């Protein structure tokens, strides 16, 4: 027999226990003699540590819950808005173009870190009370807006036009 004539298969026969002493797995069927693991239904439950305090009891409980659809905001600080011209209108697109937020179609929250000395009209989805006060003190205004609904890919997919049957 040559090596290229071998019939290699990944299939391995399952271990058949309790089929006589000649098989090597007869009589006690590979379970040994007596003891908890030799009995039917024997063995210990998952997580059992032999009477020692199990790991699941040693670790602290995880409290609270995690929302399935959390409301997340991209944070923008007042100090970041100093580069905009006075009187300009700032919305999500302007912030994304300036590189202050990553995505224009996600919620933005204005926070009060930094100084604002320019009069601006700011259109965001949320703002802290301190940030509102600072913008109004500088002569500007804040409008809380909703995000525009972005149509899904299915809605924007071109529909197959109904072709008229060929008149022949």
Backbone as a chain_set.jsonl record, in Angstrom:
{"seq": "XXXXXXXXXXXXXXXXXXXXXXXXXXXXXXXXXXXXXXXXXXXXXXXXXXXXXXXXXXXXXXXXXXXXXXXXXXXXXXXXXXXXXXXXXXXXXXXXXXXXXXXXXXXXXXXXXXXXXXXXXXXXXXXXXXXXXXXXXXXXXXXXXXXXXXXXXXXXXXXXXXXXXXXX", "coords": {"N": [[0.849, -1.186, 0.0], [0.526, 2.187, -0.829], [1.129, 5.611, 0.117], [-0.61, 7.345, -1.203], [-2.72, 5.743, -1.726], [-4.237, 5.427, 0.501], [-7.319, 5.412, 2.268], [-8.639, 8.028, 3.568], [-10.723, 9.195, 6.106], [-12.732, 11.482, 7.954], [-14.546, 10.522, 9.637], [-15.351, 8.934, 12.654], [-16.018, 6.05, 14.423], [-18.582, 5.86, 16.918], [-18.131, 5.504, 20.473], [-18.992, 2.424, 21.723], [-20.286, 1.326, 24.571], [-20.323, -1.116, 27.238], [-20.475, -3.592, 25.923], [-19.356, -6.139, 26.312], [-16.347, -7.797, 27.594], [-14.21, -7.955, 25.866], [-14.173, -5.707, 24.284], [-13.035, -3.712, 25.709], [-14.469, -1.769, 26.889], [-16.422, -2.944, 28.418], [-18.474, -4.42, 31.033], [-18.02, -2.301, 33.489], [-18.215, -0.216, 31.813], [-16.343, 1.835, 31.292], [-16.616, 3.536, 33.418], [-15.384, 3.081, 35.793], [-15.084, 1.521, 39.079], [-17.629, 1.611, 41.347], [-18.553, 4.568, 43.291], [-19.504, 8.088, 42.999], [-19.621, 8.974, 40.346], [-19.933, 6.644, 38.959], [-22.508, 5.86, 39.205], [-25.918, 5.777, 37.98], [-27.095, 8.774, 36.698], [-25.229, 10.063, 38.142], [-22.572, 12.243, 39.321], [-21.704, 15.737, 39.608], [-23.441, 18.884, 39.879], [-23.414, 21.631, 37.498], [-21.041, 24.111, 38.132], [-20.529, 23.324, 40.713], [-18.236, 23.138, 43.366], [-17.066, 21.158, 44.93], [-17.908, 21.489, 47.568], [-16.548, 23.676, 48.46], [-16.913, 27.251, 48.577], [-18.704, 28.254, 45.805], [-17.673, 29.811, 42.673], [-19.654, 31.42, 41.527], [-21.007, 32.331, 43.735], [-19.103, 33.806, 45.008], [-18.576, 36.073, 43.473], [-19.692, 39.483, 42.965], [-23.165, 40.481, 42.707], [-24.634, 41.416, 39.62], [-26.023, 44.478, 39.127], [-28.99, 46.375, 38.257], [-29.983, 47.14, 34.848], [-29.514, 46.788, 31.307], [-30.456, 48.803, 28.714], [-32.352, 47.834, 25.838], [-32.613, 49.406, 23.605], [-30.817, 51.926, 23.733], [-30.709, 55.49, 24.273], [-28.472, 57.419, 22.763], [-26.045, 60.038, 22.725], [-23.985, 62.321, 20.877], [-21.425, 64.204, 22.163], [-20.919, 67.711, 22.35], [-18.928, 70.42, 23.167], [-19.138, 73.796, 24.516], [-16.807, 75.269, 24.166], [-15.797, 74.204, 21.83], [-17.192, 75.448, 19.839], [-16.159, 77.91, 19.265], [-14.806, 78.477, 16.927], [-16.609, 79.003, 14.925], [-18.261, 81.419, 12.794], [-19.667, 84.572, 13.833], [-23.176, 84.8, 14.267], [-23.813, 82.656, 12.689], [-25.642, 79.678, 11.717], [-25.797, 76.684, 13.417], [-25.943, 73.304, 12.915], [-26.473, 69.719, 12.884], [-25.216, 68.865, 10.496], [-23.354, 70.936, 10.031], [-21.739, 70.667, 12.27], [-20.706, 68.108, 11.823], [-19.329, 68.55, 9.456], [-17.364, 70.265, 10.392], [-15.975, 68.499, 11.882], [-16.547, 67.979, 14.518], [-18.45, 66.184, 15.369], [-18.992, 62.707, 14.66], [-21.004, 61.583, 13.03], [-23.632, 62.928, 11.121], [-26.249, 62.163, 11.259], [-26.91, 61.317, 13.807], [-27.9, 61.799, 17.26], [-27.148, 64.89, 18.96], [-25.703, 66.413, 21.79], [-25.388, 69.418, 23.548], [-22.907, 70.578, 25.641], [-21.62, 72.302, 28.581], [-18.867, 72.865, 28.819], [-16.126, 74.987, 28.601], [-15.763, 78.284, 27.05], [-18.043, 80.623, 25.514], [-18.178, 83.191, 23.287], [-19.328, 84.201, 21.082], [-22.137, 85.128, 19.08], [-24.478, 82.783, 18.323], [-26.724, 80.642, 16.471], [-27.977, 77.706, 17.472], [-28.807, 74.462, 16.562], [-29.68, 71.632, 17.96], [-30.197, 68.293, 19.357], [-30.345, 68.012, 22.106], [-29.516, 69.817, 25.116], [-27.548, 70.916, 27.877], [-28.664, 72.573, 30.888], [-26.92, 74.551, 31.82], [-25.404, 75.013, 29.537], [-27.364, 76.093, 27.823], [-27.914, 78.494, 29.183], [-25.422, 79.766, 28.958], [-25.178, 80.144, 26.186], [-27.351, 81.827, 25.646], [-26.566, 83.982, 27.183], [-24.424, 84.9, 25.711], [-25.785, 86.004, 23.652], [-26.891, 84.391, 21.763], [-28.991, 81.678, 20.507], [-30.751, 78.619, 21.287], [-32.132, 75.916, 19.607], [-34.108, 73.143, 20.094], [-34.211, 70.327, 18.247], [-35.713, 67.643, 16.343], [-34.301, 64.636, 15.049], [-33.946, 64.294, 11.528], [-35.904, 61.961, 9.752], [-34.353, 59.228, 8.364], [-34.676, 57.598, 5.354], [-35.131, 54.076, 4.971], [-32.987, 51.556, 3.464], [-34.484, 49.828, 1.968], [-36.678, 51.356, 1.315], [-35.592, 53.216, -0.398], [-34.737, 51.796, -2.528], [-34.743, 51.299, -6.019], [-37.777, 50.687, -7.642], [-38.846, 47.927, -9.595], [-39.855, 48.652, -12.718], [-43.056, 48.197, -14.146], [-43.065, 46.417, -16.954], [-44.38, 46.808, -20.183], [-46.208, 44.4, -22.072], [-44.775, 43.065, -25.027], [-45.936, 44.216, -28.056], [-46.627, 42.291, -30.655]], "CA": [[0.0, 0.0, 0.0], [1.271, 3.444, -0.897], [0.46, 6.657, 0.902], [-1.697, 7.945, -1.97], [-3.812, 4.784, -1.819], [-4.971, 5.397, 1.771], [-8.667, 5.96, 2.272], [-8.734, 8.818, 4.788], [-12.025, 9.802, 6.386], [-12.794, 12.147, 9.246], [-15.583, 9.87, 10.43], [-14.842, 8.023, 13.656], [-17.143, 5.343, 15.026], [-18.827, 6.273, 18.296], [-17.737, 4.52, 21.468], [-20.121, 1.595, 22.166], [-19.873, 0.808, 25.871], [-21.152, -2.185, 27.795], [-20.66, -4.628, 24.91], [-18.477, -7.276, 26.548], [-15.024, -7.433, 28.1], [-13.247, -7.895, 24.775], [-14.155, -4.372, 23.662], [-12.294, -2.773, 26.539], [-15.424, -0.881, 27.55], [-17.517, -3.751, 28.926], [-18.736, -4.431, 32.47], [-18.281, -0.994, 34.115], [-18.432, 0.712, 30.696], [-15.443, 2.982, 31.336], [-16.938, 4.442, 34.524], [-14.687, 2.694, 37.021], [-15.854, 0.715, 40.007], [-18.283, 2.359, 42.427], [-18.345, 6.017, 43.377], [-20.626, 8.92, 42.548], [-19.673, 9.073, 38.882], [-20.27, 5.348, 38.384], [-23.947, 5.639, 39.339], [-26.808, 6.4, 37.008], [-27.427, 10.136, 37.139], [-24.186, 10.511, 39.056], [-21.831, 13.438, 38.97], [-22.101, 16.947, 40.338], [-24.068, 19.883, 39.019], [-22.539, 22.653, 36.925], [-20.697, 25.156, 39.082], [-20.237, 22.762, 42.032], [-16.795, 23.188, 43.603], [-16.674, 20.193, 45.942], [-18.205, 21.96, 48.916], [-15.967, 25.017, 48.579], [-17.857, 28.275, 48.124], [-18.518, 28.315, 44.352], [-17.293, 31.096, 42.09], [-20.856, 32.216, 41.296], [-21.386, 32.972, 44.996], [-18.028, 34.712, 45.424], [-18.592, 37.309, 42.694], [-20.83, 40.339, 43.301], [-24.296, 40.447, 41.782], [-24.69, 42.521, 38.669], [-27.26, 45.181, 39.425], [-29.537, 47.224, 37.203], [-30.226, 46.492, 33.574], [-29.019, 47.513, 30.141], [-31.572, 49.017, 27.8], [-32.196, 47.204, 24.533], [-32.445, 50.482, 22.615], [-30.422, 53.096, 24.499], [-30.653, 56.784, 23.601], [-27.092, 57.888, 22.878], [-25.778, 61.374, 22.183], [-22.619, 62.742, 20.629], [-21.252, 65.397, 22.988], [-20.199, 68.859, 21.809], [-18.744, 71.412, 24.217], [-19.228, 75.191, 24.072], [-15.484, 75.702, 23.728], [-15.553, 73.734, 20.463], [-17.946, 76.273, 18.895], [-15.521, 79.22, 19.162], [-14.263, 78.675, 15.579], [-17.674, 79.38, 13.994], [-18.458, 82.861, 12.632], [-20.788, 85.127, 14.584], [-24.44, 84.834, 13.545], [-24.027, 81.469, 11.854], [-26.557, 78.656, 12.214], [-25.046, 75.447, 13.591], [-26.774, 72.113, 13.071], [-25.691, 68.481, 12.856], [-24.361, 68.841, 9.298], [-22.238, 71.871, 10.233], [-20.845, 70.068, 13.262], [-20.025, 66.985, 11.192], [-18.384, 69.113, 8.484], [-16.256, 70.823, 11.165], [-15.271, 67.4, 12.52], [-16.842, 67.934, 15.956], [-19.173, 64.937, 15.588], [-18.644, 61.75, 13.611], [-22.108, 61.338, 12.11], [-24.634, 63.991, 11.137], [-27.595, 61.622, 11.457], [-27.062, 60.849, 15.181], [-28.249, 62.87, 18.189], [-26.059, 65.698, 19.496], [-26.031, 67.143, 23.017], [-24.481, 70.53, 23.814], [-22.487, 70.63, 27.035], [-21.181, 73.659, 28.944], [-17.432, 73.003, 29.065], [-15.495, 76.002, 27.771], [-16.384, 79.609, 26.971], [-18.625, 81.006, 24.235], [-18.283, 84.648, 23.243], [-19.878, 84.528, 19.771], [-23.582, 84.94, 18.982], [-24.736, 81.673, 17.42], [-27.996, 79.927, 16.53], [-27.571, 76.305, 17.545], [-29.911, 73.505, 16.423], [-29.245, 70.31, 18.396], [-31.279, 67.478, 19.896], [-30.407, 68.197, 23.551], [-28.508, 70.726, 25.66], [-27.617, 71.034, 29.324], [-29.214, 73.871, 31.329], [-25.799, 75.488, 31.895], [-25.037, 75.36, 28.165], [-28.409, 77.007, 27.335], [-27.705, 79.799, 29.815], [-24.203, 80.375, 28.418], [-25.438, 80.562, 24.806], [-28.242, 82.987, 25.706], [-25.782, 85.088, 27.742], [-23.597, 85.405, 24.611], [-26.67, 86.621, 22.668], [-27.339, 83.398, 20.794], [-30.198, 80.93, 20.859], [-30.693, 77.174, 21.081], [-33.378, 75.273, 19.198], [-34.054, 71.689, 20.232], [-34.854, 69.769, 17.06], [-35.723, 66.19, 16.189], [-33.49, 64.174, 13.925], [-34.741, 63.975, 10.346], [-36.04, 60.53, 9.502], [-33.583, 58.766, 7.211], [-35.391, 56.45, 4.788], [-34.37, 52.831, 4.971], [-32.468, 51.161, 2.149], [-35.565, 49.202, 1.214], [-37.557, 52.401, 0.806], [-34.919, 53.969, -1.461], [-34.381, 50.901, -3.62], [-35.608, 51.564, -7.17], [-38.758, 49.651, -7.906], [-38.823, 47.419, -10.962], [-41.018, 49.218, -13.434], [-43.863, 47.189, -14.845], [-42.843, 46.54, -18.414], [-45.572, 46.477, -20.97], [-45.948, 43.255, -22.948], [-44.424, 43.453, -26.41], [-47.037, 44.068, -29.045], [-46.039, 41.754, -31.9]], "C": [[0.884, 1.235, 0.0], [0.457, 4.538, -0.223], [-0.698, 7.298, 0.141], [-2.885, 6.996, -2.133], [-4.642, 4.702, -0.536], [-6.347, 6.01, 1.604], [-8.842, 6.714, 3.592], [-10.144, 9.377, 4.923], [-11.962, 10.45, 7.758], [-13.777, 11.455, 10.16], [-14.947, 8.877, 11.389], [-16.046, 7.37, 14.306], [-17.309, 5.768, 16.476], [-18.449, 5.141, 19.232], [-18.976, 3.76, 21.936], [-19.694, 0.903, 23.448], [-20.819, -0.289, 26.324], [-21.41, -3.297, 26.817], [-19.649, -5.764, 25.063], [-17.069, -6.861, 26.902], [-13.989, -7.319, 26.99], [-13.15, -6.517, 24.141], [-13.299, -3.391, 24.443], [-13.201, -1.808, 27.278], [-16.636, -1.67, 28.041], [-17.664, -3.569, 30.42], [-19.019, -3.049, 33.037], [-18.403, 0.113, 33.075], [-17.591, 1.982, 30.808], [-15.701, 3.928, 32.489], [-16.173, 4.127, 35.8], [-15.602, 1.894, 37.928], [-16.348, 1.574, 41.159], [-17.97, 3.859, 42.389], [-19.49, 6.785, 42.741], [-20.75, 8.938, 41.027], [-19.987, 7.749, 38.21], [-21.775, 5.121, 38.389], [-24.721, 6.301, 38.203], [-27.217, 7.769, 37.539], [-26.389, 10.701, 38.07], [-23.467, 11.735, 38.532], [-22.371, 14.634, 39.725], [-22.654, 17.963, 39.362], [-23.03, 20.878, 38.494], [-22.288, 23.728, 37.968], [-20.376, 24.636, 40.467], [-18.735, 22.676, 42.205], [-16.373, 22.277, 44.737], [-16.924, 20.664, 47.355], [-17.566, 23.308, 49.215], [-16.975, 26.026, 48.053], [-17.671, 28.478, 46.62], [-18.267, 29.737, 43.852], [-18.503, 31.995, 41.898], [-21.322, 32.915, 42.57], [-20.337, 33.985, 45.45], [-18.117, 36.063, 44.728], [-19.8, 38.16, 43.062], [-21.935, 40.21, 42.264], [-24.213, 41.627, 40.835], [-26.042, 43.196, 38.832], [-27.716, 46.002, 38.225], [-29.799, 46.424, 35.94], [-29.64, 47.361, 32.468], [-30.162, 47.593, 29.138], [-31.297, 48.355, 26.455], [-32.027, 48.23, 23.424], [-32.1, 51.775, 23.34], [-30.42, 54.362, 23.637], [-29.254, 57.333, 23.831], [-26.941, 59.234, 22.198], [-24.29, 61.522, 21.895], [-22.453, 64.072, 21.357], [-20.446, 66.462, 22.249], [-20.113, 69.896, 22.919], [-18.794, 72.823, 23.649], [-17.889, 75.692, 23.541], [-15.157, 75.277, 22.301], [-16.203, 74.638, 19.418], [-17.312, 77.642, 18.663], [-15.029, 79.506, 17.744], [-15.324, 79.089, 14.566], [-17.826, 80.898, 13.954], [-19.679, 83.316, 13.418], [-22.035, 85.161, 13.699], [-24.713, 83.593, 12.712], [-24.973, 80.485, 12.554], [-25.792, 77.327, 12.251], [-26.022, 74.303, 13.803], [-25.868, 70.882, 12.959], [-24.745, 68.42, 11.659], [-23.146, 69.744, 9.466], [-21.233, 71.307, 11.231], [-20.058, 68.906, 12.669], [-18.975, 67.481, 10.192], [-17.152, 69.686, 9.189], [-15.461, 69.735, 11.895], [-15.521, 67.291, 14.021], [-17.683, 66.723, 16.332], [-18.851, 64.01, 14.422], [-19.742, 61.615, 12.57], [-23.153, 62.429, 12.245], [-26.023, 63.461, 11.442], [-27.771, 60.974, 12.824], [-27.276, 62.042, 16.107], [-27.014, 63.563, 18.74], [-26.552, 66.396, 20.757], [-24.96, 68.196, 23.25], [-24.195, 70.576, 25.303], [-21.749, 71.93, 27.307], [-19.695, 73.806, 29.203], [-16.844, 74.02, 28.088], [-16.296, 77.296, 27.76], [-16.955, 79.835, 25.578], [-18.819, 82.507, 24.243], [-18.915, 85.126, 21.939], [-21.38, 84.259, 19.773], [-23.861, 83.884, 17.919], [-26.168, 81.18, 17.575], [-27.667, 78.447, 16.416], [-28.807, 75.42, 17.5], [-29.376, 72.119, 16.737], [-30.424, 69.564, 18.999], [-31.419, 67.609, 21.41], [-29.304, 69.152, 23.979], [-28.669, 70.776, 27.169], [-28.106, 72.434, 29.685], [-28.114, 74.921, 31.39], [-25.375, 75.937, 30.508], [-26.064, 76.323, 27.568], [-28.186, 78.409, 27.878], [-26.492, 80.507, 29.225], [-24.417, 80.884, 26.998], [-26.325, 81.814, 24.802], [-27.528, 84.199, 26.281], [-24.909, 85.725, 26.655], [-24.452, 86.038, 23.518], [-27.205, 85.651, 21.64], [-28.614, 82.717, 21.244], [-29.987, 79.454, 20.564], [-32.075, 76.69, 20.7], [-33.192, 73.773, 19.349], [-34.874, 71.079, 19.106], [-34.853, 68.249, 17.133], [-34.818, 65.836, 15.013], [-34.386, 63.937, 12.719], [-34.76, 62.468, 10.138], [-35.27, 60.162, 8.234], [-34.316, 57.561, 6.64], [-34.502, 55.218, 4.775], [-33.909, 52.497, 3.561], [-33.564, 50.535, 1.305], [-36.459, 50.263, 0.585], [-36.923, 53.148, -0.365], [-34.522, 53.106, -2.643], [-35.3, 51.179, -4.811], [-36.534, 50.383, -7.449], [-38.669, 49.218, -9.369], [-40.076, 47.911, -11.662], [-41.736, 48.119, -14.179], [-43.689, 47.388, -16.35], [-44.083, 46.086, -19.154], [-45.253, 45.287, -21.876], [-45.685, 43.741, -24.37], [-45.613, 43.187, -27.338], [-46.405, 43.565, -30.329], [-47.085, 41.132, -32.773]], "O": [[1.866, 1.314, 0.738], [-0.75, 4.401, -0.022], [-1.666, 7.748, 0.756], [-3.939, 7.401, -2.624], [-5.642, 3.985, -0.492], [-6.521, 6.999, 0.891], [-9.156, 6.108, 4.617], [-10.69, 9.957, 3.985], [-11.211, 10.003, 8.626], [-13.838, 11.77, 11.349], [-14.105, 8.072, 10.99], [-16.991, 8.055, 14.699], [-16.329, 6.008, 17.182], [-18.444, 3.972, 18.846], [-19.905, 4.358, 22.478], [-18.85, 0.007, 23.43], [-21.957, -0.385, 25.864], [-22.477, -3.908, 26.866], [-19.144, -6.29, 24.072], [-16.625, -5.759, 26.58], [-12.977, -6.64, 27.169], [-12.137, -6.196, 23.519], [-12.884, -2.361, 23.912], [-12.76, -1.108, 28.19], [-17.747, -1.143, 28.08], [-17.056, -2.676, 31.009], [-20.183, -2.648, 33.066], [-18.669, 1.263, 33.425], [-18.053, 3.071, 30.467], [-15.097, 4.998, 32.561], [-16.307, 4.845, 36.79], [-16.753, 1.623, 37.586], [-15.551, 2.194, 41.863], [-17.208, 4.329, 41.544], [-20.331, 6.22, 42.043], [-21.857, 8.92, 40.488], [-20.28, 7.72, 37.015], [-22.27, 4.272, 37.648], [-24.252, 7.241, 37.561], [-27.632, 7.901, 38.69], [-26.631, 11.713, 38.728], [-23.733, 12.201, 37.424], [-23.392, 14.537, 40.407], [-22.37, 17.911, 38.165], [-21.909, 20.946, 38.997], [-23.222, 24.2, 38.616], [-19.986, 25.419, 41.333], [-18.029, 22.202, 41.315], [-15.414, 22.585, 45.445], [-16.2, 20.263, 48.267], [-17.999, 24.009, 50.13], [-17.794, 25.706, 47.192], [-16.576, 28.844, 46.193], [-18.601, 30.72, 44.514], [-18.403, 33.208, 42.084], [-21.957, 33.967, 42.504], [-20.651, 34.915, 46.192], [-17.775, 37.088, 45.317], [-20.838, 37.614, 43.436], [-21.687, 39.877, 41.105], [-23.77, 42.711, 41.215], [-27.084, 42.557, 38.69], [-26.944, 46.285, 37.308], [-29.834, 45.194, 35.959], [-29.314, 48.529, 32.685], [-30.755, 46.58, 28.766], [-30.158, 48.317, 25.99], [-31.374, 47.958, 22.416], [-32.966, 52.626, 23.546], [-30.165, 54.309, 22.434], [-28.89, 57.672, 24.957], [-27.623, 59.53, 21.217], [-23.448, 60.932, 22.572], [-23.269, 64.977, 21.177], [-19.435, 66.169, 21.612], [-21.123, 70.217, 23.545], [-18.531, 73.037, 22.466], [-17.846, 76.454, 22.575], [-14.338, 75.91, 21.635], [-15.822, 74.608, 18.248], [-17.875, 78.459, 17.934], [-14.852, 80.67, 17.387], [-14.981, 79.487, 13.453], [-17.559, 81.584, 14.941], [-20.61, 82.543, 13.642], [-21.956, 85.51, 12.521], [-25.767, 83.502, 12.083], [-25.09, 80.457, 13.779], [-25.216, 76.901, 11.249], [-26.824, 74.316, 14.738], [-24.644, 71.004, 12.941], [-23.604, 67.976, 11.789], [-22.035, 69.369, 9.092], [-20.023, 71.453, 11.057], [-18.878, 68.733, 12.975], [-17.885, 66.919, 10.088], [-16.04, 69.611, 8.668], [-14.402, 70.011, 12.46], [-14.791, 66.59, 14.721], [-17.644, 66.274, 17.478], [-18.484, 64.462, 13.337], [-19.464, 61.539, 11.373], [-23.519, 62.811, 13.356], [-26.896, 64.229, 11.846], [-28.68, 60.164, 13.002], [-26.883, 63.163, 15.784], [-25.977, 62.939, 18.961], [-27.671, 66.907, 20.798], [-23.766, 67.908, 23.161], [-25.11, 70.609, 26.126], [-21.297, 72.593, 26.373], [-19.291, 74.818, 29.776], [-17.049, 73.913, 26.879], [-17.359, 77.396, 28.374], [-16.436, 79.318, 24.588], [-19.532, 83.044, 25.09], [-19.028, 86.331, 21.714], [-21.847, 83.297, 20.382], [-23.521, 84.069, 16.75], [-26.759, 81.278, 18.65], [-27.147, 77.989, 15.398], [-29.737, 75.593, 18.287], [-28.708, 71.497, 15.911], [-31.515, 70.117, 19.139], [-32.493, 67.347, 21.951], [-28.286, 69.286, 23.3], [-29.783, 70.69, 27.685], [-27.981, 73.368, 28.892], [-28.355, 76.077, 31.042], [-25.024, 77.101, 30.31], [-25.687, 77.271, 26.879], [-28.259, 79.392, 27.14], [-26.526, 81.719, 29.013], [-23.898, 81.94, 26.636], [-26.077, 82.749, 24.041], [-27.844, 85.331, 25.913], [-24.678, 86.934, 26.668], [-23.907, 86.561, 22.546], [-27.916, 86.063, 20.723], [-29.239, 83.117, 22.226], [-29.171, 79.078, 19.723], [-33.064, 77.0, 21.364], [-32.248, 73.195, 18.81], [-36.083, 71.29, 19.021], [-34.089, 67.649, 17.888], [-34.605, 66.641, 14.107], [-35.493, 63.422, 12.878], [-33.75, 61.79, 10.327], [-35.514, 60.721, 7.165], [-34.558, 56.594, 7.362], [-33.288, 55.305, 4.594], [-34.381, 53.081, 2.585], [-33.583, 50.685, 0.083], [-36.94, 50.096, -0.536], [-37.634, 53.657, -1.231], [-34.027, 53.614, -3.649], [-36.514, 51.285, -4.635], [-36.103, 49.23, -7.483], [-38.446, 50.037, -10.261], [-41.199, 47.623, -11.25], [-41.118, 47.23, -14.764], [-44.113, 48.392, -16.922], [-44.736, 45.109, -18.787], [-44.14, 45.185, -22.391], [-46.295, 44.7, -24.842], [-46.187, 42.099, -27.378], [-45.721, 44.319, -31.022], [-46.77, 40.632, -33.854]]}, "num_chains": 1, "name": "protein.A"}
